[in-house]
Amino acid sequence: MKYKRKITFILCFVGICLINLYASEPIILEYSDALIGEQDSVTNVRRLAGNVRLRQGNVRITCDNAIQYIGLNKYDLIGNVVIKQNTITLKSPTIHYDGNTYIATAKNGVKITDKETQLTAEYGTYSTQTLIANFAGNVVVEDDSTIIYSDFVTHNRNNRVSNAWGNVLIIGKYTNAKLAGDSVVNVPMQNLSEVYGNPKLLQIDSSGADSRDTLFISANKMEAIREADNERYLARGNVEVIRNNLQARAENTIYYKAKDIIFFEEFPILWYDSTQLFADTIIVQLENNKLRRIDAVSSAFSVSQNDTMNAARKDQMSGKIITIEFESDSLRQIVAEGNARSLYFIETDGQPDGLISVSADAITIEIVDKKAENIIMINNVPGEYLPQPLIVDEETKYYLPGFRFSQDRPQRIDYSIFEVNTRNKRKEEK
């Protein structure tokens, strides 16, 4: 009884295999200049020489020569191989095409063109049934808005979505921003690129006049949305931003490139020269790629380390909102509004001379040559002056409520990750 069941199972399995084998459409030979039959130790083969044309369903194949594996529905295609299916064109010097699995395999370089999308690589497979291509080795994916360089890519022709991984670099055709990361999901239909694994953004001053104006952003995940009138980048998790002498950290950041505005949300900290800024939300506004304004909104607090000889002498401001104004990247004014408080350490003839603490509805400090020139207070409460002898070694005792200070300032970055793949591509083009 057991043997009968075993034999029945084997027959069913063989039957399923035969059904699957013959369920695929046969590859039809339409033309060849010459046919040469051969016999080897494994199977019968036939060589097709000159102007070979094959067809399988809506798939059209041309090449110089081919080897047909008779009865197996498989071909080795040799010389100027072109496979066309609807809007897709695949080209390679040599391709193995399996008519049973509908998979074309190219090992000596491959190029696929589909409308505005073009893919090239050293190695690739393409399924004429699922319309999915898998590429490896110096992969380049180019569409109407971006160029992607990577080690590996899976491209789905049905929705034009590309998944790339391994040393990924994205260059926008109509923007001066570059994206790099471990992996990318590119969705051209939505003008969207999602970058994972140490994603980084680099934007270089388009004029090339001042490399200090380069903007760098890194995070755990990043999204690029390239709408014509609203190009923006969303960075999430451990966000770091570096731009000249401005650095920042936050959990979430949105960079509205078209509007030159950067939003920092969830525990943001911003550094500018010797000043640190804390708030629930920090907004940076640029103008002509120069700093124009910084707004710290809700529970705002600033700390400035102006005395390099005594780290305890930290000037401080707090308020509901703190606004910092710039002119050509130079600090011009600091304004605290809403329960504003200020604590600053004073000097006389270059020597420490105590501190002044004041409160007001609003406090404005005008800056000239990086030093406070004028202090304007609205509805201020009489301030407190403490002479130097009273505060020696006790400066922290008089700090404002809510004092914060961070040493975790983002560091300068290595720009090479944005150059390697591009340089390799240029060598290939030469």
Backbone torsions as a table, in degrees:
resi	resn	phi	psi	omega
1	MET	NA	-43.6	179.5
2	LYS	-62.0	-40.1	-179.0
3	TYR	-65.2	-40.1	179.5
4	LYS	-61.6	-41.7	179.2
5	ARG	-64.5	-39.8	-179.4
6	LYS	-64.9	-44.3	179.8
7	ILE	-64.2	-41.7	178.7
8	THR	-60.4	-43.1	179.9
9	PHE	-62.5	-43.8	-179.6
10	ILE	-63.0	-43.9	179.3
11	LEU	-62.3	-40.5	178.5
12	CYS	-63.9	-42.4	-179.4
13	PHE	-63.1	-45.7	178.8
14	VAL	-62.7	-39.2	179.5
15	GLY	-62.4	-42.7	178.6
16	ILE	-62.4	-43.2	179.4
17	CYS	-60.6	-44.4	-180.0
18	LEU	-64.9	-38.8	178.4
19	ILE	-62.7	-44.9	179.8
20	ASN	-63.9	-38.2	-178.3
21	LEU	-63.9	-45.4	-174.5
22	TYR	-90.7	-3.5	177.0
23	ALA	-72.8	-25.8	179.5
24	SER	-73.4	149.8	178.7
25	GLU	-72.3	143.1	177.7
26	PRO	-73.3	149.8	174.0
27	ILE	-83.5	122.0	-176.1
28	ILE	-96.5	127.8	173.6
29	LEU	-84.1	117.7	-179.6
30	GLU	-93.6	-35.4	-178.2
31	TYR	-164.6	148.2	169.8
32	SER	-159.6	142.6	179.3
33	ASP	-62.2	-36.2	-177.5
34	ALA	-148.4	147.6	176.2
35	LEU	-121.9	128.5	-179.0
36	ILE	-127.6	116.5	-180.0
37	GLY	-85.2	140.9	178.8
38	GLU	-137.7	162.5	178.8
39	GLN	-128.7	129.2	172.3
40	ASP	-122.3	-176.3	-173.3
41	SER	-73.9	-11.9	-175.4
42	VAL	-107.5	-51.1	-174.3
43	THR	-153.9	168.1	174.5
44	ASN	-78.1	137.3	175.6
45	VAL	-130.0	157.9	176.6
46	ARG	-136.0	131.7	-179.6
47	ARG	-94.5	132.7	177.8
48	LEU	-110.5	124.0	-174.2
49	ALA	-120.8	121.2	171.4
50	GLY	88.2	119.4	172.5
51	ASN	50.0	51.1	-177.3
52	VAL	-74.6	134.0	175.1
53	ARG	-129.9	126.7	-179.7
54	LEU	-127.3	160.9	179.6
55	ARG	-147.3	139.4	171.1
56	GLN	-141.9	104.0	-176.1
57	GLY	62.1	-125.2	178.8
58	ASN	-91.9	13.0	178.9
59	VAL	-96.8	127.8	178.4
60	ARG	-115.7	133.9	-176.5
61	ILE	-127.8	134.1	171.2
62	THR	-131.9	148.7	176.9
63	CYS	-165.6	171.7	179.6
64	ASP	-73.9	-47.3	-177.6
65	ASN	-142.2	164.3	179.1
66	ALA	-155.4	157.1	172.2
67	ILE	-117.3	120.8	179.7
68	GLN	-98.8	127.5	175.3
69	TYR	-93.1	99.7	-169.9
70	ILE	-63.9	129.1	178.7
71	GLY	85.5	-8.9	-177.8
72	LEU	-105.2	-8.6	179.6
73	ASN	61.4	40.7	-179.3
74	LYS	-134.4	150.0	179.3
75	TYR	-140.6	143.5	162.6
76	ASP	-98.6	120.1	-177.0
77	LEU	-102.8	130.5	-169.8
78	ILE	-131.2	127.5	172.3
79	GLY	84.2	113.4	176.7
80	ASN	48.8	50.5	-177.1
81	VAL	-75.5	130.3	176.8
82	VAL	-131.9	123.4	175.6
83	ILE	-116.1	126.2	-179.4
84	LYS	-121.5	137.3	176.8
85	GLN	-148.5	111.9	-175.5
86	ASN	53.3	-118.4	-177.9
87	THR	-91.3	0.8	-176.3
88	ILE	-94.5	136.6	172.9
89	THR	-128.5	124.4	178.8
90	LEU	-113.4	132.6	-179.7
91	LYS	-130.6	143.3	177.9
92	SER	-167.3	155.5	176.6
93	PRO	-64.4	-38.9	179.3
94	THR	-143.5	144.2	179.5
95	ILE	-145.3	139.3	168.4
96	HIS	-99.8	123.2	-178.7
97	TYR	-116.9	121.4	179.4
98	ASP	-102.1	109.6	-178.4
99	GLY	-71.0	-14.1	178.9
100	ASN	-81.5	-39.5	179.4
101	THR	-97.6	-8.7	-178.7
102	TYR	63.0	29.4	-176.6
103	ILE	-111.7	128.9	173.6
104	ALA	-101.6	129.9	-178.2
105	THR	-119.5	123.9	179.6
106	ALA	-119.2	129.1	-177.0
107	LYS	-116.9	-1.3	-177.0
108	ASN	-123.4	41.3	-178.0
109	GLY	95.4	138.5	-176.2
110	VAL	-150.7	148.7	178.4
111	LYS	-140.3	130.0	176.2
112	ILE	-120.1	132.5	175.8
113	THR	-120.2	129.0	178.7
114	ASP	-141.1	99.0	-176.7
115	LYS	55.0	-118.6	-177.2
116	GLU	-84.6	-3.3	-176.6
117	THR	-102.2	135.6	178.2
118	GLN	-133.8	131.4	-179.9
119	LEU	-124.4	134.4	175.0
120	THR	-132.9	149.8	-179.7
121	ALA	-166.4	170.8	176.3
122	GLU	-77.1	-33.8	-176.1
123	TYR	-139.0	146.3	177.8
124	GLY	-165.8	154.5	170.8
125	THR	-126.2	147.2	178.3
126	TYR	-139.4	130.1	178.5
127	SER	-98.1	119.4	178.1
128	THR	-76.4	-4.3	178.7
129	GLN	-98.0	-49.9	-179.8
130	THR	-89.1	-14.3	-178.3
131	LEU	62.8	33.7	178.2
132	ILE	-111.9	131.1	179.3
133	ALA	-111.9	137.4	174.6
134	ASN	-118.7	121.8	-176.2
135	PHE	-118.9	152.3	176.8
136	ALA	-148.8	146.7	175.4
137	GLY	85.1	105.3	178.9
138	ASN	48.3	51.9	-177.2
139	VAL	-77.9	137.2	175.2
140	VAL	-130.3	123.8	175.8
141	VAL	-116.0	123.6	-177.8
142	GLU	-127.9	128.7	172.9
143	ASP	-125.1	-163.7	-173.4
144	ASP	-72.0	-12.5	-177.8
145	SER	-125.9	-20.9	-175.0
146	THR	-139.6	160.7	169.4
147	ILE	-125.3	128.0	-179.4
148	ILE	-115.5	127.2	173.8
149	TYR	-109.5	136.5	179.9
150	SER	-164.3	176.4	175.7
151	ASP	-85.2	-34.9	-176.9
152	PHE	-139.6	148.6	176.9
153	VAL	-147.3	138.1	165.8
154	THR	-114.5	122.4	-177.1
155	HIS	-118.5	127.2	178.8
156	ASN	-102.5	111.8	-176.7
157	ARG	-68.5	-25.1	-177.4
158	ASN	-61.5	-43.3	-178.6
159	ASN	-118.7	3.6	178.9
160	ARG	64.2	15.7	179.1
161	VAL	-79.7	133.3	177.1
162	SER	-116.3	132.1	172.0
163	ASN	-108.5	116.2	-177.8
164	ALA	-118.5	144.4	177.1
165	TRP	-150.1	155.5	-178.8
166	GLY	89.9	99.8	176.9
167	ASN	52.3	52.4	-175.4
168	VAL	-80.1	136.2	174.3
169	LEU	-135.2	125.9	178.3
170	ILE	-113.3	128.5	177.6
171	ILE	-121.1	121.5	177.2
172	GLY	-78.3	139.4	-178.3
173	LYS	-74.8	-27.3	-174.5
174	TYR	-118.9	25.4	179.1
175	THR	-146.6	156.5	177.7
176	ASN	-95.3	18.4	178.9
177	ALA	-99.5	140.4	175.6
178	LYS	-121.2	147.1	177.6
179	LEU	-123.5	137.4	176.5
180	ALA	-132.6	150.8	178.8
181	GLY	-177.9	-178.4	179.5
182	ASP	-78.1	-36.5	180.0
183	SER	-149.8	155.5	-176.3
184	VAL	-141.8	140.4	167.0
185	VAL	-111.6	117.3	-177.8
186	ASN	-109.6	123.8	-177.7
187	VAL	-121.4	87.6	-176.0
188	PRO	-59.8	-33.9	-178.2
189	MET	-63.0	-23.3	178.4
190	GLN	-109.6	6.6	-175.8
191	ASN	52.1	40.7	-172.2
192	LEU	-123.9	136.2	170.5
193	SER	-128.6	127.0	176.3
194	GLU	-109.1	124.9	-175.0
195	VAL	-114.4	131.1	-179.0
196	TYR	-124.8	159.8	175.9
197	GLY	72.6	85.0	179.4
198	ASN	54.9	49.0	179.2
199	PRO	-68.2	145.3	-178.9
200	LYS	-141.6	141.3	176.8
201	LEU	-116.9	138.3	176.3
202	LEU	-130.4	123.5	174.8
203	GLN	-122.4	120.7	-178.1
204	ILE	-101.6	141.6	176.8
205	ASP	-50.7	119.5	-174.4
206	SER	-60.9	-26.0	179.9
207	SER	-78.2	-19.0	-178.1
208	GLY	70.7	11.3	-174.4
209	ALA	-77.4	-32.0	-173.8
210	ASP	-145.4	107.2	-178.7
211	SER	-65.5	-16.7	178.9
212	ARG	-66.7	-19.1	-179.4
213	ASP	-83.3	5.1	177.0
214	THR	-63.9	133.2	178.5
215	LEU	-106.8	130.3	-180.0
216	PHE	-125.2	131.7	177.4
217	ILE	-132.4	133.3	174.2
218	SER	-129.9	155.7	-177.4
219	ALA	-165.9	-179.2	174.4
220	ASN	-78.2	-33.8	178.9
221	LYS	-146.4	146.6	-180.0
222	MET	-142.1	142.2	175.7
223	GLU	-122.0	133.8	175.0
224	ALA	-111.8	124.2	178.0
225	ILE	-118.1	112.2	-170.4
226	ARG	-105.3	57.4	173.2
227	GLU	-75.0	144.2	-171.6
228	ALA	-54.6	-43.4	-175.7
229	ASP	-106.0	8.1	-178.0
230	ASN	-153.0	55.1	176.8
231	GLU	-67.6	128.2	-177.4
232	ARG	-150.2	158.5	-177.6
233	TYR	-131.1	127.0	-179.8
234	LEU	-108.3	119.1	179.9
235	ALA	-113.0	133.4	-175.5
236	ARG	-133.1	133.8	175.2
237	GLY	82.9	114.7	176.5
238	ASN	51.6	48.9	-177.2
239	VAL	-75.1	135.2	172.6
240	GLU	-125.8	138.1	178.1
241	VAL	-129.3	133.4	178.2
242	ILE	-131.9	128.3	175.3
243	ARG	-150.2	104.9	-178.9
244	ASN	53.1	-122.5	-178.5
245	ASN	-95.5	19.2	172.9
246	LEU	-111.9	129.5	174.9
247	GLN	-133.6	153.4	-178.7
248	ALA	-152.7	155.5	172.6
249	ARG	-132.0	148.5	175.8
250	ALA	-168.9	169.7	175.2
251	GLU	-85.4	-32.7	179.2
252	ASN	-137.4	138.4	180.0
253	THR	-140.8	138.7	173.5
254	ILE	-122.4	123.5	178.1
255	TYR	-108.0	107.6	176.3
256	TYR	-87.7	92.2	-173.5
257	LYS	-63.4	-41.6	-177.8
258	ALA	-64.5	-27.1	-178.3
259	LYS	-103.2	-3.5	-179.2
260	ASP	57.4	46.1	179.2
261	ILE	-130.3	137.7	176.4
262	ILE	-122.5	123.7	176.3
263	PHE	-101.0	130.6	173.7
264	PHE	-114.7	124.9	-177.1
265	GLU	-132.8	153.8	-179.6
266	GLU	67.4	95.9	176.0
267	PHE	55.8	48.6	-179.8
268	PRO	-76.9	146.1	171.1
269	ILE	-133.4	133.0	179.4
270	LEU	-125.9	135.1	176.3
271	TRP	-112.4	135.4	171.4
272	TYR	-138.7	113.8	-173.9
273	ASP	52.7	-118.4	-176.3
274	SER	-96.1	8.4	-175.3
275	THR	-107.8	138.6	172.3
276	GLN	-112.9	145.7	-177.7
277	LEU	-131.8	130.3	179.1
278	PHE	-123.0	148.6	175.8
279	ALA	-175.4	175.7	173.7
280	ASP	-72.7	-36.9	177.1
281	THR	-139.3	137.3	176.2
282	ILE	-124.8	131.3	-177.8
283	ILE	-120.0	125.5	178.7
284	VAL	-110.0	127.6	177.8
285	GLN	-112.7	131.2	176.9
286	LEU	-108.8	158.3	175.9
287	GLU	-145.5	119.2	-174.4
288	ASN	53.8	40.6	178.6
289	ASN	63.4	22.3	175.2
290	LYS	-119.1	150.7	176.5
291	LEU	-63.3	130.8	178.5
292	ARG	-114.4	-42.6	-174.1
293	ARG	-162.9	146.9	173.2
294	ILE	-128.1	127.7	176.8
295	ASP	-116.2	122.7	173.3
296	ALA	-104.1	115.9	-170.0
297	VAL	-112.8	127.6	176.4
298	SER	74.8	118.8	179.8
299	SER	53.2	47.1	-176.5
300	ALA	-78.7	142.9	-179.1
301	PHE	-149.8	131.4	176.8
302	SER	-123.6	145.5	178.4
303	VAL	-132.8	131.4	178.9
304	SER	-124.2	126.9	177.9
305	GLN	-97.0	84.3	-176.5
306	ASN	-92.2	-21.8	179.2
307	ASP	-98.5	103.2	-177.5
308	THR	-76.5	-14.1	-178.6
309	MET	-86.2	-24.3	-178.2
310	ASN	-135.8	103.1	-175.4
311	ALA	-64.5	-19.1	-178.9
312	ALA	-76.7	-18.9	-179.3
313	ARG	-85.9	86.1	-177.8
314	LYS	-112.7	118.0	176.5
315	ASP	-72.7	141.8	-172.4
316	GLN	-138.3	149.5	171.2
317	MET	-140.4	148.5	175.5
318	SER	-143.6	158.8	179.5
319	GLY	173.5	175.6	175.2
320	LYS	-66.2	-37.6	179.1
321	ILE	-136.7	135.9	171.4
322	ILE	-121.5	127.9	-179.8
323	THR	-118.3	131.6	177.5
324	ILE	-116.5	123.6	-179.2
325	GLU	-103.6	142.8	-179.7
326	PHE	-126.4	159.0	171.1
327	GLU	-138.4	114.3	-176.2
328	SER	53.9	45.8	178.0
329	ASP	71.4	3.5	179.1
330	SER	-102.0	134.1	-178.6
331	LEU	-65.6	130.0	-178.0
332	ARG	-120.5	-31.7	-173.7
333	GLN	-160.1	142.9	174.0
334	ILE	-125.5	128.8	-178.3
335	VAL	-127.4	127.7	173.4
336	ALA	-111.6	131.2	-177.9
337	GLU	-129.2	145.5	177.9
338	GLY	81.6	99.9	-176.8
339	ASN	50.8	46.6	-176.3
340	ALA	-71.6	139.8	175.6
341	ARG	-136.8	149.3	-178.9
342	SER	-141.1	138.2	174.4
343	LEU	-133.4	119.3	178.0
344	TYR	-140.0	143.4	-178.9
345	PHE	-90.5	135.0	-174.6
346	ILE	-107.0	158.6	177.5
347	GLU	-129.4	150.9	172.9
348	THR	-130.6	120.6	-177.2
349	ASP	54.1	38.4	176.5
350	GLY	79.4	5.0	-179.4
351	GLN	-113.7	144.1	177.9
352	PRO	-55.0	136.2	-176.2
353	ASP	-140.9	41.6	174.5
354	GLY	90.8	-162.8	-178.2
355	LEU	-141.2	160.0	174.9
356	ILE	-128.2	130.7	178.1
357	SER	-122.1	127.3	-177.8
358	VAL	-135.5	158.8	175.4
359	SER	-131.4	148.5	-179.6
360	ALA	-166.4	171.2	173.0
361	ASP	-68.4	-35.9	178.2
362	ALA	-150.3	142.6	178.5
363	ILE	-130.0	128.2	178.3
364	THR	-118.8	129.0	176.4
365	ILE	-116.7	119.1	177.9
366	GLU	-92.5	132.6	-173.7
367	ILE	-108.5	132.8	173.7
368	VAL	-133.1	124.5	-178.5
369	ASP	53.2	43.0	175.5
370	LYS	67.5	14.5	178.6
371	LYS	-126.6	147.4	178.4
372	ALA	-66.8	122.0	-178.0
373	GLU	-101.6	-47.5	-180.0
374	ASN	-133.1	143.0	176.0
375	ILE	-122.8	120.8	-177.2
376	ILE	-116.4	129.5	-178.3
377	MET	-124.3	139.0	178.5
378	ILE	-111.5	125.9	-178.8
379	ASN	52.1	50.4	-176.5
380	ASN	-82.4	150.3	172.0
381	VAL	-88.4	141.5	179.4
382	PRO	-48.6	129.9	-176.3
383	GLY	-80.5	176.7	-178.9
384	GLU	-121.2	129.3	175.4
385	TYR	-112.5	129.7	176.3
386	LEU	-120.6	121.7	-179.6
387	PRO	-68.1	160.7	-174.5
388	GLN	-56.4	-43.4	-177.0
389	PRO	-59.2	-27.2	-177.7
390	LEU	-79.9	-17.8	-173.5
391	ILE	-114.4	0.9	-179.3
392	VAL	-57.4	126.0	-179.7
393	ASP	64.0	10.0	178.5
394	GLU	-129.7	25.3	-176.8
395	GLU	-59.3	-40.7	-175.6
396	THR	-65.3	-20.4	179.8
397	LYS	-63.5	-24.0	-174.1
398	TYR	-107.4	8.5	179.1
399	TYR	-60.4	152.4	179.5
400	LEU	-68.8	150.5	175.4
401	PRO	-58.6	140.9	-179.6
402	GLY	83.7	13.6	-179.5
403	PHE	-57.3	134.6	175.8
404	ARG	-139.2	150.2	177.6
405	PHE	-155.9	135.4	-176.8
406	SER	-127.8	136.3	175.3
407	GLN	-95.5	-3.3	-172.4
408	ASP	-86.6	60.0	-177.4
409	ARG	-81.7	132.1	178.7
410	PRO	-57.3	145.0	-177.4
411	GLN	-99.1	168.3	176.5
412	ARG	-64.1	156.8	-170.4
413	ILE	-117.5	163.3	177.5
414	ASP	-91.9	117.5	-175.8
415	TYR	-81.6	-7.1	-172.3
416	SER	-63.8	-27.7	-178.7
417	ILE	-64.3	-19.4	179.4
418	PHE	-92.9	2.0	-173.2
419	GLU	-120.9	-28.3	-170.0
420	VAL	-58.5	-56.0	-176.4
421	ASN	-64.8	-37.1	178.8
422	THR	-63.6	-41.0	-179.5
423	ARG	-65.7	-40.3	177.0
424	ASN	-62.4	-39.5	179.7
425	LYS	-64.1	-41.3	-179.9
426	ARG	-64.1	-36.6	177.6
427	LYS	-63.2	-41.1	179.8
428	GLU	-63.9	-39.5	-178.0
429	GLU	-67.2	-33.0	177.2
430	LYS	-69.7	NA	NA
